[in-house]
Amino acid sequence: MGTARALRGLAGSCHPGPTLAVTVLVTVLAVASGRDAAGCVLVFAAVLTGQLSIGWCNDAVDAGRDTAAGRTDKPVVAGVVSATAVRDAAVVALALCVPLSLASGVVAGLAHLVGVVAAWAYDLGVKATRLSWLPYAVGFGALPAFVTLGLPGGPWPSWWVVLAAALLGVGAHLANVLPDIASDLAAGVRGWPQRLGRARVSALVPLPLLAATALLAFGSYGATPAAWVALAAAGATTAAGLTAGLPAAGRWPKAPFVAAIAVAGIDVALLVANGARLTA
C-alpha cells in the first residue's frame, strides 16, 4: 500500500498534464517529419524521461516553498510522497534521458539535452531572475532540432520552426506563471512575469502564442484559408484560457497554461495537415 501511495505521489508530482502533452506533441512532430517507427519510439522515450525529470525536479526544489504556502494540491505537501523520493526520481529520469536522447544521434541528442538542462536551470533558480523566460525559449526551441537532426543526414530544422517553438515556450512560461504571481512575489520569487505584474502579463500572453501560429501558418504556406483558420483558433483558445483563468469564483487558475499547450497542439496539427517540411 505504501508503494502504491508513493507511486501515485510521483505520478502527481511530475506535472502529468504538461509532461504528457509535450511528449505526445513532439512524438507527433517526429512522425510528421518522417522519422521511422524506431526513431519515433526513441523520441517518445527521450522526451518523456526528460519531461518527467523536469517536473520532479520542480516539485523537489519547491517543496519547502509549497509547504510554507500550504499547497496541499502538491503530493509532497499532502504527505503522499517525500521530497527525497521526488528528487531521486528526477535524477533517475535524467540519467535515463541521456542515453535515450543520444540514441537518436549525438548532435540530435545533445540538442535535446541542452533543452532539458535549460529546464533544470529554470527549476534550480533561473525562474527567480529576469531571465526566467530564457529556459522556456531554449527548451521548446530545441525540440524541433531534436526531431530533425535524428533524420538521415541530420538536417537542421528551418529557422521559422525553431523560432515558433521558442515563442510557444515564452507564451507557455507567461501563462504558467500568471495565476501564481501574487503568491510568488510573497515568497520572494521575482522572475520576469512577476516583475511585470498580472495585468501586463495577461495582456502579453497572447502575443508570443499568436506570433508562433502566424509564423508557422503564413511563413510556410502563405495566406491560405487553413492559415487563417489556425490563427483564429489560436486566438480564440488563448482568449478562452485567459477568461477562464480570471480570479473569480469557480474559475480555473491553470486555464491560461492549458490554453497555451492547446495552441501548441493547433500549431502541430497545422504542420501535420499541411505536410510542412521542418528542415531548411
Backbone as CSV, one residue per row, in Angstrom:
resi,resn,N_x,N_y,N_z,CA_x,CA_y,CA_z,C_x,C_y,C_z
1,MET,0.840,-1.204,0.000,0.000,0.000,0.000,0.869,1.245,0.000
2,GLY,1.978,1.174,0.792,2.886,2.305,0.841,3.515,2.580,-0.506
3,THR,3.881,1.510,-1.222,4.491,1.669,-2.541,3.504,2.267,-3.532
4,ALA,2.267,1.771,-3.488,1.241,2.293,-4.389,0.986,3.774,-4.108
5,ARG,0.993,4.140,-2.836,0.772,5.539,-2.464,1.917,6.419,-2.973
6,ALA,3.139,5.910,-2.827,4.303,6.672,-3.300,4.280,6.824,-4.822
7,LEU,3.872,5.772,-5.528,3.785,5.847,-6.983,2.730,6.860,-7.425
8,ARG,1.612,6.893,-6.698,0.588,7.901,-7.003,1.146,9.301,-6.759
9,GLY,1.931,9.435,-5.698,2.532,10.728,-5.402,3.518,11.151,-6.478
10,LEU,4.315,10.209,-6.958,5.264,10.520,-8.027,4.540,10.890,-9.312
11,ALA,3.446,10.180,-9.596,2.666,10.487,-10.788,2.093,11.899,-10.720
12,GLY,1.659,12.302,-9.524,1.112,13.639,-9.364,2.163,14.725,-9.332
13,SER,3.387,14.365,-8.950,4.460,15.353,-8.816,5.197,15.633,-10.114
14,CYS,4.959,14.847,-11.142,5.708,15.018,-12.391,5.076,16.050,-13.310
15,HIS,4.015,16.739,-12.805,3.255,17.670,-13.657,2.716,16.892,-14.858
16,PRO,1.832,15.901,-14.580,1.441,14.935,-15.614,0.828,15.538,-16.869
17,GLY,0.010,16.592,-16.721,-0.615,17.199,-17.896,0.393,17.737,-18.892
18,PRO,1.239,18.696,-18.484,2.263,19.215,-19.400,3.237,18.147,-19.881
19,THR,3.616,17.220,-18.996,4.555,16.163,-19.371,4.001,15.323,-20.518
20,LEU,2.755,14.891,-20.371,2.141,14.060,-21.411,1.914,14.867,-22.686
21,ALA,1.451,16.107,-22.534,1.151,16.932,-23.708,2.399,17.182,-24.549
22,VAL,3.487,17.594,-23.910,4.720,17.880,-24.645,5.250,16.608,-25.300
23,THR,5.202,15.498,-24.577,5.702,14.232,-25.116,4.916,13.809,-26.351
24,VAL,3.597,13.882,-26.265,2.751,13.467,-27.394,2.944,14.404,-28.587
25,LEU,2.973,15.713,-28.341,3.101,16.670,-29.448,4.426,16.506,-30.184
26,VAL,5.509,16.293,-29.445,6.811,16.127,-30.093,6.865,14.801,-30.845
27,THR,6.236,13.771,-30.292,6.202,12.485,-30.986,5.414,12.593,-32.291
28,VAL,4.296,13.307,-32.262,3.524,13.539,-33.491,4.369,14.293,-34.513
29,LEU,5.133,15.255,-34.029,6.025,16.008,-34.916,7.072,15.076,-35.528
30,ALA,7.557,14.132,-34.736,8.536,13.169,-35.244,7.930,12.301,-36.341
31,VAL,6.685,11.870,-36.138,6.005,11.078,-37.161,5.859,11.889,-38.442
32,ALA,5.435,13.155,-38.290,5.225,14.019,-39.456,6.530,14.318,-40.187
33,SER,7.632,14.321,-39.461,8.921,14.658,-40.071,9.479,13.527,-40.928
34,GLY,8.959,12.311,-40.717,9.458,11.174,-41.478,10.349,10.240,-40.680
35,ARG,10.465,10.473,-39.367,11.236,9.519,-38.551,10.570,8.152,-38.634
36,ASP,11.382,7.088,-38.710,10.808,5.747,-38.778,10.240,5.348,-37.419
37,ALA,9.626,4.146,-37.367,8.941,3.717,-36.143,9.887,3.683,-34.952
38,ALA,11.094,3.132,-35.156,12.059,3.063,-34.064,12.464,4.463,-33.618
39,GLY,12.662,5.359,-34.582,13.037,6.727,-34.247,11.955,7.439,-33.464
40,CYS,10.696,7.200,-33.824,9.586,7.837,-33.110,9.480,7.311,-31.675
41,VAL,9.732,6.018,-31.515,9.723,5.450,-30.167,10.832,6.069,-29.324
42,LEU,12.009,6.243,-29.926,13.118,6.865,-29.201,12.800,8.316,-28.829
43,VAL,12.174,9.049,-29.743,11.775,10.425,-29.445,10.803,10.435,-28.277
44,PHE,9.802,9.556,-28.320,8.821,9.474,-27.239,9.497,9.195,-25.902
45,ALA,10.382,8.204,-25.874,11.028,7.816,-24.618,11.950,8.913,-24.091
46,ALA,12.704,9.538,-24.989,13.641,10.587,-24.567,12.896,11.807,-24.031
47,VAL,11.869,12.235,-24.761,11.114,13.410,-24.318,10.367,13.106,-23.025
48,LEU,9.789,11.912,-22.923,9.060,11.548,-21.702,9.967,11.575,-20.486
49,THR,11.141,10.930,-20.575,12.040,10.913,-19.413,12.555,12.317,-19.103
50,GLY,12.804,13.099,-20.144,13.244,14.468,-19.907,12.185,15.284,-19.199
51,GLN,10.937,15.193,-19.664,9.844,15.947,-19.044,9.564,15.455,-17.620
52,LEU,9.650,14.155,-17.405,9.483,13.622,-16.045,10.543,14.193,-15.112
53,SER,11.788,14.219,-15.581,12.865,14.734,-14.731,12.643,16.203,-14.391
54,ILE,12.152,16.979,-15.359,11.919,18.406,-15.151,10.798,18.622,-14.135
55,GLY,9.707,17.880,-14.304,8.585,18.029,-13.377,8.948,17.627,-11.965
56,TRP,9.639,16.505,-11.826,10.029,16.063,-10.488,11.053,17.005,-9.855
57,CYS,11.971,17.491,-10.658,12.944,18.463,-10.138,12.223,19.701,-9.601
58,ASN,11.235,20.170,-10.338,10.489,21.353,-9.925,9.827,21.159,-8.565
59,ASP,9.147,20.013,-8.395,8.451,19.793,-7.123,9.416,19.533,-5.973
60,ALA,10.557,18.907,-6.263,11.545,18.670,-5.211,12.154,19.985,-4.732
61,VAL,12.506,20.852,-5.673,13.117,22.137,-5.326,12.121,23.043,-4.604
62,ASP,10.868,22.996,-5.016,9.852,23.891,-4.466,9.156,23.328,-3.230
63,ALA,9.586,22.171,-2.734,8.884,21.522,-1.627,8.752,22.434,-0.412
64,GLY,9.829,23.090,-0.038,9.773,23.969,1.122,8.853,25.148,0.902
65,ARG,8.957,25.780,-0.260,8.103,26.935,-0.573,6.634,26.516,-0.656
66,ASP,6.370,25.360,-1.264,4.992,24.887,-1.379,4.409,24.563,-0.007
67,THR,5.226,24.003,0.870,4.759,23.696,2.226,4.418,24.973,2.981
68,ALA,5.285,25.968,2.870,5.032,27.240,3.548,3.770,27.915,3.025
69,ALA,3.484,27.709,1.743,2.304,28.325,1.130,1.042,27.497,1.321
70,GLY,1.187,26.317,1.937,0.026,25.462,2.164,-0.531,24.849,0.899
71,ARG,0.342,24.538,-0.070,-0.101,23.982,-1.352,-0.415,22.494,-1.201
72,THR,-1.556,22.198,-0.602,-1.921,20.799,-0.375,-2.277,20.067,-1.666
73,ASP,-2.381,20.798,-2.772,-2.587,20.137,-4.063,-1.317,19.454,-4.552
74,LYS,-0.200,19.788,-3.922,1.079,19.167,-4.257,1.243,17.882,-3.443
75,PRO,1.547,16.744,-4.085,1.682,15.475,-3.368,2.701,15.511,-2.229
76,VAL,3.803,16.252,-2.409,4.804,16.337,-1.343,4.221,17.021,-0.122
77,VAL,3.514,18.118,-0.323,2.914,18.858,0.790,1.811,18.031,1.446
78,ALA,1.048,17.295,0.644,-0.032,16.470,1.170,0.477,15.225,1.887
79,GLY,1.789,14.970,1.827,2.367,13.823,2.512,2.204,12.515,1.770
80,VAL,1.853,12.593,0.474,1.670,11.372,-0.312,3.012,10.759,-0.694
81,VAL,4.009,11.614,-0.901,5.343,11.168,-1.269,6.347,12.142,-0.669
82,SER,7.552,11.675,-0.383,8.552,12.543,0.230,9.300,13.348,-0.820
83,ALA,9.820,14.486,-0.398,10.623,15.316,-1.303,11.869,14.563,-1.752
84,THR,12.402,13.729,-0.864,13.594,12.942,-1.211,13.292,11.959,-2.337
85,ALA,12.129,11.301,-2.242,11.749,10.341,-3.289,11.555,11.048,-4.623
86,VAL,10.960,12.246,-4.604,10.743,13.003,-5.832,12.082,13.434,-6.429
87,ARG,12.996,13.878,-5.563,14.329,14.280,-6.032,15.052,13.100,-6.658
88,ASP,15.012,11.943,-5.997,15.692,10.760,-6.528,15.092,10.343,-7.872
89,ALA,13.765,10.441,-7.986,13.110,10.094,-9.249,13.555,11.031,-10.361
90,ALA,13.734,12.303,-10.030,14.197,13.275,-11.029,15.582,12.909,-11.540
91,VAL,16.458,12.521,-10.642,17.826,12.161,-11.019,17.825,10.905,-11.884
92,VAL,17.023,9.912,-11.511,16.953,8.669,-12.296,16.413,8.954,-13.697
93,ALA,15.351,9.766,-13.772,14.777,10.088,-15.080,15.782,10.838,-15.953
94,LEU,16.529,11.746,-15.343,17.548,12.476,-16.098,18.630,11.535,-16.602
95,ALA,19.040,10.594,-15.751,20.066,9.627,-16.156,19.583,8.767,-17.325
96,LEU,18.312,8.404,-17.323,17.754,7.624,-18.427,17.624,8.466,-19.697
97,CYS,17.333,9.755,-19.504,17.141,10.644,-20.650,18.404,10.791,-21.487
98,VAL,19.562,10.725,-20.860,20.818,10.947,-21.588,21.035,9.904,-22.671
99,PRO,21.070,8.597,-22.355,21.288,7.618,-23.436,20.117,7.550,-24.416
100,LEU,18.895,7.766,-23.930,17.744,7.732,-24.830,17.808,8.876,-25.841
101,SER,18.288,10.033,-25.412,18.437,11.167,-26.327,19.545,10.904,-27.334
102,LEU,20.691,10.439,-26.856,21.841,10.201,-27.729,21.613,9.054,-28.706
103,ALA,20.623,8.204,-28.417,20.312,7.098,-29.332,19.790,7.609,-30.670
104,SER,19.327,8.863,-30.722,18.884,9.459,-31.988,20.043,10.074,-32.756
105,GLY,21.252,9.958,-32.206,22.426,10.573,-32.807,23.014,11.577,-31.835
106,VAL,24.319,11.756,-31.896,24.988,12.614,-30.918,24.498,14.054,-30.999
107,VAL,24.445,14.608,-32.208,24.045,16.011,-32.356,22.584,16.195,-31.947
108,ALA,21.719,15.295,-32.404,20.305,15.366,-32.036,20.142,15.222,-30.527
109,GLY,20.844,14.254,-29.958,20.745,14.034,-28.527,21.223,15.225,-27.716
110,LEU,22.325,15.820,-28.146,22.828,16.994,-27.435,21.851,18.159,-27.524
111,ALA,21.187,18.298,-28.682,20.187,19.359,-28.826,19.074,19.184,-27.802
112,HIS,18.602,17.945,-27.661,17.542,17.695,-26.674,18.036,17.918,-25.254
113,LEU,19.234,17.463,-24.971,19.766,17.593,-23.622,20.027,19.056,-23.246
114,VAL,20.369,19.880,-24.234,20.511,21.316,-23.968,19.177,21.879,-23.467
115,GLY,18.079,21.463,-24.108,16.764,21.918,-23.674,16.404,21.418,-22.292
116,VAL,16.736,20.169,-21.993,16.440,19.605,-20.666,17.264,20.313,-19.593
117,VAL,18.538,20.550,-19.875,19.399,21.259,-18.915,18.874,22.674,-18.673
118,ALA,18.400,23.325,-19.730,17.835,24.668,-19.573,16.636,24.634,-18.633
119,ALA,15.793,23.617,-18.777,14.624,23.499,-17.900,15.036,23.229,-16.459
120,TRP,16.058,22.403,-16.261,16.577,22.178,-14.908,17.139,23.476,-14.323
121,ALA,17.818,24.258,-15.142,18.347,25.541,-14.673,17.209,26.446,-14.204
122,TYR,16.097,26.404,-14.930,14.919,27.171,-14.516,14.465,26.722,-13.134
123,ASP,14.317,25.408,-12.961,13.860,24.871,-11.678,14.815,25.215,-10.539
124,LEU,16.104,25.222,-10.839,17.115,25.399,-9.795,17.422,26.860,-9.462
125,GLY,16.734,27.791,-10.111,16.935,29.180,-9.695,16.720,30.253,-10.732
126,VAL,16.852,29.916,-12.025,16.695,30.943,-13.051,15.275,31.507,-13.038
127,LYS,14.312,30.724,-12.568,12.930,31.202,-12.569,12.723,32.411,-11.666
128,ALA,13.659,32.675,-10.779,13.553,33.825,-9.884,14.361,35.016,-10.390
129,THR,14.723,35.002,-11.681,15.520,36.086,-12.250,14.802,36.702,-13.450
130,ARG,15.355,37.778,-13.962,14.782,38.438,-15.141,14.862,37.558,-16.383
131,LEU,15.725,36.557,-16.351,15.899,35.668,-17.500,15.037,34.419,-17.404
132,SER,13.983,34.463,-16.618,13.153,33.272,-16.413,12.527,32.760,-17.714
133,TRP,12.370,33.644,-18.690,11.787,33.240,-19.979,12.758,32.422,-20.836
134,LEU,14.059,32.603,-20.604,15.061,32.018,-21.485,15.058,30.491,-21.480
135,PRO,14.993,29.813,-20.318,14.957,28.347,-20.372,13.756,27.803,-21.138
136,TYR,12.615,28.470,-21.044,11.451,28.023,-21.817,11.706,28.172,-23.307
137,ALA,12.280,29.312,-23.698,12.569,29.537,-25.115,13.562,28.499,-25.629
138,VAL,14.620,28.244,-24.859,15.629,27.268,-25.269,15.045,25.855,-25.279
139,GLY,14.307,25.517,-24.209,13.761,24.174,-24.091,12.791,23.825,-25.205
140,PHE,11.852,24.721,-25.499,10.896,24.475,-26.580,11.582,24.572,-27.937
141,GLY,12.481,25.539,-28.092,13.158,25.722,-29.367,14.044,24.548,-29.746
142,ALA,14.535,23.812,-28.752,15.408,22.671,-29.021,14.649,21.450,-29.531
143,LEU,13.354,21.388,-29.284,12.600,20.178,-29.630,12.532,19.902,-31.137
144,PRO,12.259,20.897,-31.995,12.290,20.602,-33.440,13.669,20.148,-33.916
145,ALA,14.720,20.721,-33.320,16.074,20.307,-33.702,16.319,18.849,-33.333
146,PHE,15.835,18.441,-32.180,15.979,17.053,-31.755,15.297,16.124,-32.757
147,VAL,14.112,16.530,-33.241,13.367,15.697,-34.180,14.086,15.600,-35.522
148,THR,14.469,16.731,-36.103,15.023,16.700,-37.467,16.462,16.217,-37.516
149,LEU,17.249,16.529,-36.504,18.646,16.103,-36.516,18.783,14.592,-36.408
150,GLY,17.711,13.933,-35.983,17.716,12.473,-35.932,17.326,11.822,-37.241
151,LEU,16.969,12.622,-38.255,16.653,12.089,-39.582,17.941,11.695,-40.317
152,PRO,17.840,10.863,-41.333,19.038,10.534,-42.126,19.704,11.804,-42.662
153,GLY,20.985,11.911,-42.471,21.718,13.097,-42.898,21.759,14.192,-41.862
154,GLY,20.958,14.077,-40.812,20.970,15.050,-39.723,20.682,16.480,-40.135
155,PRO,19.597,16.742,-40.896,19.323,18.122,-41.313,18.855,19.000,-40.152
156,TRP,19.229,20.273,-40.214,18.779,21.230,-39.205,17.350,21.657,-39.529
157,PRO,16.569,21.985,-38.517,15.205,22.450,-38.789,15.222,23.845,-39.405
158,SER,14.160,24.187,-40.102,14.023,25.528,-40.654,13.987,26.546,-39.510
159,TRP,14.510,27.734,-39.773,14.597,28.746,-38.727,13.227,29.122,-38.188
160,TRP,12.213,29.115,-39.069,10.886,29.545,-38.624,10.250,28.531,-37.681
161,VAL,10.607,27.255,-37.822,10.089,26.238,-36.904,10.706,26.423,-35.515
162,VAL,12.014,26.667,-35.476,12.704,26.862,-34.192,12.197,28.122,-33.492
163,LEU,12.070,29.212,-34.260,11.601,30.466,-33.665,10.167,30.329,-33.159
164,ALA,9.326,29.658,-33.924,7.939,29.457,-33.486,7.889,28.627,-32.200
165,ALA,8.701,27.588,-32.127,8.734,26.758,-30.923,9.221,27.562,-29.719
166,ALA,10.230,28.404,-29.923,10.732,29.246,-28.837,9.665,30.228,-28.374
167,LEU,8.929,30.806,-29.319,7.845,31.729,-28.957,6.753,31.006,-28.179
168,LEU,6.434,29.792,-28.572,5.464,28.995,-27.818,5.950,28.777,-26.385
169,GLY,7.258,28.560,-26.237,7.811,28.378,-24.909,7.655,29.614,-24.046
170,VAL,7.928,30.773,-24.625,7.783,32.024,-23.872,6.320,32.237,-23.490
171,GLY,5.408,31.966,-24.426,3.991,32.099,-24.112,3.560,31.137,-23.020
172,ALA,4.071,29.910,-23.073,3.742,28.926,-22.041,4.256,29.370,-20.680
173,HIS,5.447,29.972,-20.653,6.013,30.475,-19.397,5.108,31.545,-18.785
174,LEU,4.722,32.509,-19.596,3.857,33.577,-19.102,2.523,33.023,-18.600
175,ALA,1.929,32.119,-19.371,0.638,31.561,-18.992,0.739,30.695,-17.746
176,ASN,1.850,29.981,-17.600,2.032,29.096,-16.453,2.188,29.882,-15.161
177,VAL,2.895,31.001,-15.223,3.177,31.793,-14.027,2.007,32.698,-13.648
178,LEU,1.204,33.075,-14.632,0.145,34.063,-14.433,-0.694,33.871,-13.166
179,PRO,-1.249,32.667,-12.909,-2.115,32.543,-11.730,-1.375,32.596,-10.393
180,ASP,-0.055,32.445,-10.424,0.710,32.363,-9.173,1.547,33.605,-8.887
181,ILE,1.336,34.680,-9.639,2.195,35.850,-9.495,2.163,36.418,-8.078
182,ALA,0.986,36.558,-7.510,0.863,37.134,-6.167,1.583,36.270,-5.131
183,SER,1.359,34.965,-5.171,1.998,34.078,-4.187,3.504,33.991,-4.427
184,ASP,3.931,34.052,-5.690,5.365,34.032,-5.987,6.053,35.262,-5.409
185,LEU,5.439,36.412,-5.578,6.026,37.646,-5.041,6.115,37.582,-3.521
186,ALA,5.092,37.017,-2.896,5.095,36.882,-1.436,6.208,35.959,-0.970
187,ALA,6.553,34.977,-1.842,7.610,34.024,-1.491,8.987,34.513,-1.927
188,GLY,9.058,35.684,-2.529,10.346,36.234,-2.944,10.810,35.808,-4.316
189,VAL,9.930,35.178,-5.112,10.280,34.767,-6.473,9.982,35.932,-7.411
190,ARG,11.033,36.493,-8.008,10.856,37.669,-8.856,11.444,37.411,-10.243
191,GLY,10.766,36.505,-10.982,11.127,36.267,-12.361,10.579,37.372,-13.239
192,TRP,10.749,37.192,-14.553,10.294,38.221,-15.488,8.793,38.505,-15.368
193,PRO,7.920,37.478,-15.362,6.477,37.768,-15.265,6.107,38.427,-13.934
194,GLN,6.730,37.972,-12.851,6.404,38.556,-11.551,6.764,40.043,-11.508
195,ARG,7.850,40.414,-12.159,8.256,41.819,-12.203,7.296,42.648,-13.060
196,LEU,6.723,42.013,-14.090,5.782,42.722,-14.946,4.447,42.957,-14.254
197,GLY,4.007,41.995,-13.456,2.711,42.103,-12.796,1.611,41.419,-13.587
198,ARG,0.527,41.084,-12.890,-0.544,40.290,-13.502,-1.174,40.974,-14.704
199,ALA,-1.461,42.273,-14.611,-2.155,42.967,-15.702,-1.319,42.946,-16.978
200,ARG,-0.032,43.242,-16.855,0.826,43.261,-18.042,1.009,41.871,-18.622
201,VAL,1.151,40.881,-17.760,1.324,39.505,-18.246,0.066,39.040,-18.966
202,SER,-1.099,39.353,-18.426,-2.358,38.971,-19.078,-2.446,39.552,-20.487
203,ALA,-1.991,40.801,-20.628,-2.013,41.440,-21.944,-0.951,40.867,-22.868
204,LEU,0.147,40.386,-22.300,1.285,39.923,-23.095,1.145,38.476,-23.554
205,VAL,0.449,37.637,-22.784,0.354,36.208,-23.082,-0.017,35.906,-24.533
206,PRO,-1.036,36.565,-25.107,-1.426,36.188,-26.481,-0.362,36.468,-27.537
207,LEU,0.506,37.449,-27.289,1.420,37.885,-28.341,2.371,36.790,-28.821
208,PRO,3.157,36.140,-27.947,4.056,35.090,-28.462,3.304,33.886,-29.001
209,LEU,2.143,33.566,-28.408,1.383,32.414,-28.892,0.848,32.654,-30.298
210,LEU,0.279,33.833,-30.526,-0.256,34.140,-31.851,0.868,34.374,-32.859
211,ALA,1.979,34.937,-32.401,3.115,35.141,-33.296,3.660,33.796,-33.777
212,ALA,3.713,32.816,-32.887,4.185,31.484,-33.271,3.260,30.862,-34.314
213,THR,1.950,30.972,-34.073,0.991,30.406,-35.014,1.077,31.098,-36.368
214,ALA,1.179,32.429,-36.356,1.282,33.173,-37.609,2.551,32.801,-38.371
215,LEU,3.643,32.611,-37.632,4.913,32.259,-38.265,4.819,30.898,-38.947
216,LEU,4.206,29.936,-38.260,4.066,28.598,-38.825,3.079,28.582,-39.993
217,ALA,2.015,29.356,-39.855,0.970,29.344,-40.879,1.383,30.115,-42.125
218,PHE,1.661,31.397,-41.967,1.906,32.246,-43.123,3.342,32.147,-43.645
219,GLY,4.283,31.881,-42.736,5.672,31.809,-43.159,5.943,30.671,-44.113
220,SER,5.181,29.586,-43.968,5.429,28.411,-44.810,4.444,28.273,-45.965
221,TYR,3.200,28.654,-45.725,2.168,28.347,-46.708,1.553,29.562,-47.391
222,GLY,1.819,30.752,-46.900,1.146,31.926,-47.434,-0.229,32.083,-46.812
223,ALA,-0.987,33.049,-47.294,-2.289,33.365,-46.699,-3.363,32.406,-47.208
224,THR,-3.265,31.139,-46.838,-4.254,30.137,-47.225,-5.414,30.156,-46.231
225,PRO,-6.567,29.599,-46.611,-7.679,29.506,-45.652,-7.295,28.759,-44.382
226,ALA,-6.503,27.686,-44.517,-6.085,26.916,-43.341,-5.256,27.775,-42.391
227,ALA,-4.438,28.659,-42.951,-3.620,29.534,-42.108,-4.493,30.479,-41.288
228,TRP,-5.497,31.051,-41.929,-6.398,31.953,-41.219,-7.204,31.213,-40.166
229,VAL,-7.654,30.006,-40.489,-8.413,29.203,-39.515,-7.554,28.882,-38.304
230,ALA,-6.289,28.498,-38.546,-5.378,28.170,-37.443,-5.149,29.387,-36.554
231,LEU,-4.943,30.542,-37.166,-4.701,31.751,-36.382,-5.941,32.126,-35.575
232,ALA,-7.125,32.006,-36.176,-8.361,32.313,-35.456,-8.573,31.345,-34.297
233,ALA,-8.285,30.057,-34.534,-8.441,29.058,-33.478,-7.483,29.315,-32.329
234,ALA,-6.239,29.692,-32.670,-5.256,30.002,-31.634,-5.699,31.221,-30.825
235,GLY,-6.220,32.240,-31.508,-6.688,33.434,-30.810,-7.851,33.134,-29.888
236,ALA,-8.823,32.359,-30.377,-9.987,32.020,-29.559,-9.594,31.160,-28.359
237,THR,-8.667,30.227,-28.572,-8.215,29.354,-27.481,-7.493,30.159,-26.405
238,THR,-6.631,31.067,-26.834,-5.906,31.902,-25.881,-6.864,32.775,-25.090
239,ALA,-7.811,33.396,-25.767,-8.777,34.260,-25.093,-9.621,33.471,-24.092
240,ALA,-10.037,32.273,-24.484,-10.832,31.436,-23.587,-10.029,31.043,-22.344
241,GLY,-8.757,30.735,-22.553,-7.916,30.368,-21.415,-7.719,31.510,-20.448
242,LEU,-7.488,32.707,-20.967,-7.313,33.873,-20.102,-8.595,34.194,-19.353
243,THR,-9.725,34.072,-20.027,-11.009,34.345,-19.380,-11.301,33.337,-18.277
244,ALA,-11.058,32.060,-18.573,-11.316,31.011,-17.588,-10.374,31.094,-16.399
245,GLY,-9.245,31.756,-16.598,-8.267,31.854,-15.515,-8.416,33.078,-14.644
246,LEU,-9.435,33.912,-14.905,-9.624,35.110,-14.086,-9.883,34.727,-12.634
247,PRO,-9.371,35.522,-11.676,-9.511,35.188,-10.254,-10.929,35.435,-9.751
248,ALA,-11.855,34.626,-10.195,-13.237,34.738,-9.740,-13.713,33.363,-9.290
249,ALA,-14.812,33.331,-8.564,-15.332,32.071,-8.026,-15.612,31.092,-9.165
250,GLY,-15.137,29.877,-8.986,-15.386,28.840,-9.967,-14.465,28.866,-11.162
251,ARG,-13.497,29.805,-11.202,-12.590,29.870,-12.338,-11.471,28.845,-12.187
252,TRP,-10.778,28.574,-13.287,-9.705,27.570,-13.321,-8.366,28.281,-13.477
253,PRO,-7.564,28.387,-12.417,-6.324,29.162,-12.476,-5.328,28.695,-13.529
254,LYS,-5.308,27.395,-13.799,-4.336,26.869,-14.764,-4.829,26.938,-16.201
255,ALA,-6.003,27.506,-16.404,-6.571,27.559,-17.760,-5.664,28.257,-18.774
256,PRO,-4.995,29.377,-18.424,-4.126,30.011,-19.426,-3.006,29.092,-19.906
257,PHE,-2.436,28.296,-18.995,-1.359,27.389,-19.393,-1.889,26.251,-20.251
258,VAL,-3.063,25.731,-19.887,-3.685,24.682,-20.698,-3.975,25.215,-22.092
259,ALA,-4.417,26.471,-22.167,-4.676,27.089,-23.464,-3.394,27.215,-24.279
260,ALA,-2.285,27.542,-23.617,-1.007,27.652,-24.317,-0.597,26.310,-24.915
261,ILE,-0.798,25.233,-24.161,-0.487,23.896,-24.678,-1.431,23.548,-25.828
262,ALA,-2.695,23.970,-25.713,-3.649,23.725,-26.796,-3.240,24.459,-28.072
263,VAL,-2.718,25.683,-27.931,-2.227,26.415,-29.104,-1.062,25.663,-29.739
264,ALA,-0.195,25.097,-28.908,0.901,24.280,-29.440,0.337,23.099,-30.226
265,GLY,-0.755,22.505,-29.723,-1.397,21.412,-30.436,-1.955,21.857,-31.781
266,ILE,-2.551,23.053,-31.804,-3.065,23.611,-33.063,-1.916,23.780,-34.057
267,ASP,-0.791,24.273,-33.560,0.351,24.516,-34.441,0.925,23.214,-34.999
268,VAL,1.008,22.187,-34.142,1.497,20.897,-34.624,0.515,20.313,-35.641
269,ALA,-0.789,20.435,-35.362,-1.799,19.952,-36.301,-1.690,20.682,-37.637
270,LEU,-1.393,21.978,-37.582,-1.217,22.762,-38.811,-0.044,22.227,-39.630
271,LEU,1.051,21.924,-38.944,2.218,21.382,-39.638,1.918,20.026,-40.269
272,VAL,1.231,19.169,-39.500,0.935,17.828,-39.995,-0.050,17.881,-41.160
273,ALA,-1.101,18.694,-41.014,-2.145,18.762,-42.036,-1.619,19.305,-43.360
274,ASN,-0.654,20.199,-43.279,-0.121,20.809,-44.492,1.142,20.136,-45.005
275,GLY,1.563,19.082,-44.317,2.759,18.380,-44.765,3.977,19.264,-44.805
276,ALA,4.160,20.092,-43.776,5.263,21.064,-43.778,6.615,20.362,-43.767
277,ARG,7.543,20.939,-44.484,8.926,20.499,-44.381,9.553,21.199,-43.196
278,LEU,9.966,20.417,-42.206,10.515,21.000,-41.000,11.974,21.414,-41.171
279,THR,12.592,20.897,-42.216,14.011,21.172,-42.416,14.218,22.281,-43.432
280,ALA,15.405,22.901,-43.344,15.702,24.016,-44.240,15.872,23.541,-45.670
